[in-house]
Amino acid sequence: MKVLMLGWEFPPFISGGLGTACYGLTKAMDRLGIKVTFVLPKMVDANYGDHVKLLSPEPCQSSEEFFKLDALKNVTFRTISSSLQPYLTPKLYHEKIEELHLKKQKMNRVFSWENKKLCENDYIYQIPIKPVSSNSGQNYDGDMYAEVNNYAAMAAKLAQNEQFDVIHAHDWMTYPAGIAVASITNKPLVVHVHSTEFDRSGEHVNQMIYDIERAGMNAANKIIAVSHLTRNIIITRYGICGEKVEVVHNAVERNRQWALNKNFIKKDEKIVLFLGRITMQKGPEYFLQAAKKVLEVMDDVKFVMAGSGDMMHMAIEMAAELGIGQKVMFTGFLQGEDVQKIYKMADIYVMPSVSEPFGIAPLEALENDVPVIISKQSGVSEVLTHALKVDFWDVEEMANKIIAVLKYPPLQITLRDYGNFEVRKLRWKESATKCAKIYQEALVSV
């Protein structure tokens, strides 16, 4: 089986859970003998990490680079010159565009949102929808949509020189590319829904992103949802037939047991950890409201918010307004060994997400022997039994559960030990095996 995989990010070029999921899934596929060509919308800096081996592009493909990870024998990575990245704001997107334009000339391609046509030496693909304005908090400007289209056209050209049986597109930015590649190759398309616009923006959806998501789902032969929660959204909000949508839960890598500096962990306070993007979707305000209530009962507690996002400044101001600023620590974005260290320091991990398609962080916490409290509005709650669950908006109950875990060691030990045992069963090999089965079903449907 050969798969052309279209994604946003992959370690070491990673900024969130999607990259973690892509890595775990692709690594497991490699071990199953599935050959994967992974297409990344980035220009890769050769200085990124020893485990990445950059290969010289073929003469006919000079606009792209490709590389291999030494540990993955069946996986080849191709990068397309693009500034697309997950979680970008319009301002940061423009900065990336300006930086890219200083290094390379603009691609000599023409894009239109209204037409679909073949050119003599290139393939131009256009989504059959027009840009619209939106008051969504996740608003993107027209340039980003043009870049999504740009990526689609370049991926379609690249695909003509690749051998593969099925196309696997991760999340909305790569759906147009998936549609384009499927259109010119007649290969089956599988789209992987890690998050929807309803998760990111609530009811104030960006119509353009919604239309792209729906177009990708309609064009796909099969759809992979990361949870039953997400599957229900796909069916009810996007009008997709349920027979088309399969659930493949995310998993977790085996704990690598980082060697910690003994002097790093010095604390006389309990540590309650929030780790994730500080955005509306993750519910940081509910975490802080619960923190306020906990501190009214217990003083020897510190709340750590590890991550970054568009609500970062709001969260800092809110902590100050609540009078708990001295008890809340903001670390900024963490990765690699720093993530392992913060887990080792934590007494409990809390994920108060408003709408979480899955949520890999609680699995990582349990792998590091940290008990977890998760919102009922999360996909991961479908696979965890030994975790305390609470409605994201119920800060009173969230605080009570935090206090219970911190005050009663037997409860903390039970949640930690049974949760750690439970999470051992959630491995990427099982997820990859399910994806391989879905690939076979997609091939039959063509």
C-alpha positions in Angstrom: 0.0 0.0 0.0 1.3 3.4 -1.0 -0.2 6.6 0.5 0.2 10.2 -0.5 -0.3 12.1 2.8 -1.0 15.8 2.9 -0.4 17.5 6.2 0.4 20.8 8.0 3.3 19.8 10.2 5.6 17.0 11.3 8.3 16.8 13.9 10.7 18.6 14.2 8.5 21.2 12.4 5.7 21.1 14.9 3.5 23.6 16.8 0.6 21.5 18.2 -1.3 18.3 18.5 -1.8 17.8 14.8 1.9 17.3 14.3 2.0 14.9 17.2 -0.8 12.9 15.7 0.8 12.9 12.2 4.0 11.7 13.7 2.6 8.8 15.7 0.3 7.6 12.9 3.0 7.8 10.2 5.6 6.1 12.4 3.2 3.3 13.0 2.4 3.0 9.3 6.1 2.8 8.6 6.3 -0.2 11.0 3.4 -1.9 9.2 5.2 -1.6 5.9 2.9 1.1 4.4 4.9 3.4 2.1 4.0 7.0 2.8 5.0 10.1 0.8 4.3 13.0 3.3 3.8 16.4 1.7 4.4 19.4 4.0 3.4 23.0 3.1 6.7 24.5 4.3 10.2 25.5 3.3 12.4 23.3 5.5 15.5 24.8 7.0 18.4 22.3 6.8 19.5 23.3 10.3 16.5 21.7 12.0 17.7 18.6 13.8 20.1 15.7 13.2 17.4 13.1 12.6 16.3 14.9 9.4 18.1 14.1 6.2 17.5 16.6 3.4 17.8 15.1 -0.1 18.5 17.1 -3.2 15.5 17.7 -5.4 15.3 16.2 -8.8 15.9 18.6 -11.7 12.3 18.5 -12.8 11.0 19.2 -9.3 13.2 22.2 -8.4 10.4 24.1 -6.7 10.1 21.5 -4.0 12.4 19.8 -1.4 12.2 16.4 0.0 13.8 14.7 3.0 13.8 11.5 5.1 13.7 10.8 8.8 16.5 8.3 9.4 14.2 6.2 11.7 11.4 5.8 9.1 12.4 3.5 6.3 9.1 3.6 4.3 8.4 7.3 4.6 9.6 10.1 2.3 8.8 13.7 3.0 8.3 16.4 0.4 8.0 20.1 1.1 6.2 22.6 -1.0 7.2 26.3 -0.8 4.4 27.7 1.3 3.9 29.7 4.4 0.9 27.8 5.6 1.1 26.8 9.3 -1.5 25.7 11.8 -2.9 28.2 14.3 -1.6 31.3 12.5 -3.3 34.6 13.0 -3.7 36.9 9.9 -0.9 39.2 11.3 1.6 36.3 11.7 0.5 35.0 8.3 1.4 38.3 6.6 4.8 38.3 8.3 5.5 34.8 7.0 4.4 35.9 3.5 6.8 38.9 3.6 9.6 36.7 4.9 9.0 34.1 2.2 8.9 36.7 -0.6 12.3 38.1 0.4 13.7 34.6 -0.2 11.9 33.5 -3.3 10.1 35.1 -6.1 6.3 34.7 -6.3 5.2 31.5 -7.9 4.2 32.1 -11.5 0.8 30.6 -11.2 -2.7 32.0 -11.6 -5.5 31.3 -9.2 -9.2 31.9 -9.4 -11.9 30.8 -7.0 -14.4 30.4 -9.8 -12.8 28.1 -12.5 -11.2 24.7 -12.7 -8.9 24.0 -15.7 -5.8 22.3 -16.9 -3.0 24.4 -18.3 -0.4 23.1 -20.7 2.4 22.5 -18.2 0.7 22.8 -14.9 -2.6 22.0 -13.1 -4.6 24.9 -11.6 -7.2 23.9 -9.1 -9.8 26.2 -7.7 -12.4 25.7 -4.9 -15.8 26.5 -6.4 -16.6 29.1 -3.8 -15.9 32.8 -3.3 -14.2 34.5 -0.3 -16.6 35.9 2.2 -16.2 38.1 5.2 -16.7 36.7 8.7 -16.8 38.1 12.2 -15.4 34.8 13.5 -12.6 35.0 16.1 -10.7 32.6 13.7 -10.9 35.0 10.8 -8.4 34.6 7.9 -8.0 37.0 5.1 -8.1 36.3 1.3 -4.3 35.9 1.1 -4.4 32.8 3.2 -7.1 31.3 1.0 -5.0 32.0 -2.0 -2.1 30.2 -0.3 -4.3 27.2 0.4 -5.1 27.2 -3.3 -1.5 27.7 -4.2 -0.6 24.6 -2.1 -3.4 22.6 -3.8 -2.0 23.5 -7.3 1.6 22.7 -6.3 0.5 19.4 -4.7 -1.4 18.4 -7.8 1.7 19.0 -9.9 3.9 17.1 -7.5 1.5 14.1 -7.4 1.9 13.6 -11.2 5.4 12.4 -10.5 4.6 10.2 -7.5 3.3 6.6 -7.2 0.5 6.0 -4.7 -2.8 4.1 -4.2 -4.7 6.5 -1.9 -4.6 10.1 -0.8 -4.8 11.0 2.9 -5.5 14.7 3.7 -5.2 16.1 7.2 -7.6 18.9 8.2 -9.1 21.8 6.2 -6.0 23.5 4.7 -5.0 20.4 2.8 -8.5 19.4 1.6 -8.4 21.5 -1.6 -5.0 19.8 -2.4 -6.6 16.4 -1.7 -9.5 17.2 -4.0 -7.1 18.4 -6.7 -4.9 15.4 -6.6 -7.9 13.0 -6.6 -9.4 14.9 -9.6 -6.3 14.4 -11.8 -5.2 10.9 -10.7 -8.6 9.2 -10.1 -7.2 7.9 -6.8 -9.5 7.6 -3.8 -9.4 10.4 -1.2 -9.5 10.0 2.5 -9.9 13.1 4.6 -8.9 13.1 8.3 -10.9 15.4 10.5 -8.8 16.4 13.6 -11.0 19.5 14.2 -13.9 21.4 12.7 -14.7 25.0 12.4 -17.4 24.5 15.1 -14.7 23.4 17.5 -12.5 26.3 16.8 -15.1 29.1 16.6 -18.3 27.8 18.2 -21.4 29.1 16.5 -19.5 32.0 14.9 -18.0 30.0 12.1 -16.0 31.4 9.2 -18.2 30.6 6.2 -15.2 30.2 3.9 -13.5 27.6 6.1 -16.8 25.8 6.6 -17.3 25.6 2.9 -13.8 24.2 2.3 -14.3 21.6 5.0 -17.7 20.6 3.6 -16.3 20.4 0.1 -13.5 18.1 1.3 -15.9 15.9 3.1 -18.2 15.6 0.2 -15.4 14.8 -2.2 -13.8 12.2 0.0 -14.4 8.5 -0.5 -14.0 7.9 3.2 -13.7 10.3 6.2 -11.7 9.6 9.4 -12.9 11.3 12.5 -10.8 11.4 15.7 -13.8 10.7 17.9 -17.5 9.9 17.9 -18.0 13.5 19.1 -16.4 14.7 15.9 -18.2 12.1 13.8 -21.6 13.4 15.1 -20.6 17.0 14.2 -19.6 15.9 10.6 -23.0 14.2 10.2 -25.2 16.8 11.8 -23.4 20.0 10.8 -22.0 19.1 7.4 -24.8 16.8 6.2 -22.5 13.9 5.5 -23.8 10.3 5.3 -22.8 8.4 8.4 -21.7 5.3 6.4 -18.9 7.4 5.0 -17.4 8.4 8.4 -15.2 6.1 10.5 -13.8 6.8 13.9 -10.1 6.2 14.6 -9.1 7.5 18.0 -5.7 9.1 18.5 -3.1 7.3 20.7 0.1 8.1 22.5 3.8 7.3 22.2 5.4 5.1 24.8 7.0 7.2 27.6 10.7 7.8 26.8 11.6 8.5 30.5 13.6 11.7 30.1 16.6 12.0 32.5 15.7 15.0 34.6 18.0 17.5 36.3 17.4 16.8 40.0 17.8 20.5 40.8 15.0 21.4 38.4 12.2 20.1 40.6 12.1 22.1 43.8 8.6 22.9 45.0 6.8 23.3 48.2 3.5 23.8 46.4 1.1 21.5 44.6 1.2 22.0 40.8 -2.0 22.1 38.7 -1.2 22.0 35.0 -2.9 23.4 31.9 -1.0 22.5 28.7 -2.3 23.5 25.3 -3.0 26.4 23.1 -4.5 29.3 25.0 -7.5 29.8 22.8 -11.3 29.9 23.1 -11.5 26.2 22.2 -9.3 25.1 25.1 -11.3 27.0 27.8 -8.5 28.8 29.6 -10.9 31.2 31.4 -12.7 28.2 33.0 -9.3 26.9 34.3 -8.6 30.3 35.9 -12.1 30.6 37.4 -11.6 27.1 38.9 -8.1 28.1 40.2 -9.7 31.1 42.0 -12.1 28.7 43.8 -9.4 26.2 44.7 -7.2 28.9 46.2 -10.0 30.0 48.4 -9.7 26.6 50.1 -6.0 25.7 49.6 -3.1 28.2 49.5 -0.2 25.8 48.8 -1.2 25.4 45.1 0.3 26.9 42.0 -1.4 26.8 38.6 0.8 26.5 35.5 -0.4 27.5 32.1 1.9 26.0 29.5 1.2 27.1 25.9 0.6 30.2 23.8 -2.3 31.5 21.7 -4.5 34.4 20.9 -6.0 34.5 24.5 -2.6 34.6 26.2 -2.8 38.3 27.2 -6.4 38.0 28.2 -5.6 35.1 30.4 -2.7 37.0 32.1 -5.0 40.0 32.7 -7.8 37.7 34.0 -5.5 36.1 36.5 -4.6 39.6 37.8 -8.2 40.7 37.9 -9.1 37.6 39.9 -6.3 38.4 42.4 -4.4 35.2 41.7 -1.7 36.5 39.5 1.0 35.5 41.9 -0.3 31.9 41.9 -0.5 31.5 38.1 2.6 30.9 36.0 2.7 31.3 32.2 5.5 29.4 30.6 4.8 30.1 26.9 5.0 27.4 24.2 6.9 24.3 25.4 8.2 21.4 23.4 10.4 18.3 23.6 12.2 17.8 27.0 10.5 20.9 28.5 7.1 19.2 28.1 8.4 16.1 29.9 9.8 18.2 32.7 6.6 20.1 33.3 4.6 16.8 33.4 7.0 15.5 36.0 6.5 18.5 38.1 2.7 18.4 37.9 0.4 16.8 40.6 -2.6 16.9 38.3 -3.4 17.9 34.7 -6.6 19.7 33.8 -8.1 20.0 30.3 -11.2 22.2 30.4 -11.8 22.3 26.6 -15.0 23.8 25.3 -15.0 21.6 22.3 -12.1 19.1 21.9 -12.3 16.7 18.9 -9.9 14.4 20.8 -7.1 15.8 23.0 -3.8 13.9 23.1 -2.3 15.8 26.1 -4.3 13.8 28.8 -2.8 10.6 27.3 0.6 12.1 27.5 0.0 13.2 31.1 -1.1 9.7 32.1 2.0 8.3 30.4 3.9 10.5 32.8 2.0 9.3 35.8 -0.1 12.5 36.2 -3.8 12.0 37.0 -6.2 14.0 34.8 -9.4 15.9 34.9 -11.0 16.4 31.4 -14.0 18.0 30.1 -17.0 15.9 29.0 -16.9 17.8 25.8 -13.8 16.0 24.5 -13.2 13.0 22.3 -10.6 11.6 24.7 -13.3 11.1 27.3 -14.6 8.3 25.1 -11.5 6.2 25.6 -10.5 7.1 29.2 -12.4 5.5 32.2 -10.0 6.4 35.0 -10.1 10.1 34.6 -12.3 12.6 36.4 -14.7 14.3 34.0 -16.6 17.6 34.2 -18.6 19.9 32.0 -16.2 22.7 31.0 -18.5 25.4 32.3 -18.9 23.9 35.7 -16.0 25.6 37.4 -17.4 24.8 40.9 -17.3 21.0 40.2 -13.9 21.4 38.4 -12.5 23.1 41.5 -14.0 20.4 43.8 -12.3 17.6 41.8 -9.0 19.4 41.8 -9.2 19.8 45.6 -10.1 16.2 46.1 -7.1 14.9 44.1 -4.7 17.3 45.8 -6.0 16.6 49.3 -6.5 12.8 49.1 -3.4 10.9 48.0 -5.2 7.6 47.7 -7.5 9.1 45.0 -4.5 10.6 43.2 -2.6 7.3 43.3 -5.7 5.4 42.0 -6.3 7.7 39.1 -2.6 7.7 38.3 -2.0 4.0 38.4 -5.2 2.8 36.7 -5.0 5.6 34.2 -1.4 4.8 33.3 -2.4 1.1 32.8 -5.4 2.1 30.7 -3.4 4.4 28.4 -0.9 1.6 27.6 -3.6 0.1 25.4 -3.9 3.2 23.2 -1.1 2.8 20.8 -0.6 4.2 17.3 -0.2 0.7 15.8 -3.9 0.1 16.4 -4.8 3.5 14.8 -2.6 2.8 11.8 -4.2 -0.6 11.3 -7.6 0.9 11.3 -6.5 3.5 8.8 -5.1 0.8 6.5 -8.5 -0.9 6.6 -10.2 2.3 5.6 -7.8 2.7 2.8 -8.8 -0.7 1.4 -12.5 0.3 1.7 -11.8 3.5 -0.2 -10.0 1.7 -3.0 -13.0 -0.6 -3.4 -15.4 2.4 -3.5 -13.6 3.9 -6.5 
